[in-house]
């Protein structure tokens, strides 16, 4: 272990435990990209769904479906985002079928009148989001 610390010190000129980022990372609430995605999710009407890709595109980030998923994962619970209205491509619920999240998303969608069959929503329930 000491040898490893000495290697870091030799390479970087300082012990690795004291290396810090030059800039403090933004908290999720201070990140404009995440806020734009959260705003797009809130624009999905009750009883309709949208895909991660469409949400990202609507927020101004085409091709960033994974970023939309990340934004939903880090969203503060207090925001009460309608996360259940966002599905994968083709209307598929992305959580594993036996997971609690899959069952909860299907339950919430059905409560809003969205037909869910075999982990997929019917395509007529897809909302068309405008770019923000």
Secondary structure by P-SEA (a helix, b strand, c coil): caaaaaaaaaacccccccccccbbbbcccccaaaaaaaaaaaaccccccccaaaaaaaacccccaaaaaaaaaacccccccccccccccccccccccccaaaaaaaaaaaaacccccccccccccccccccc
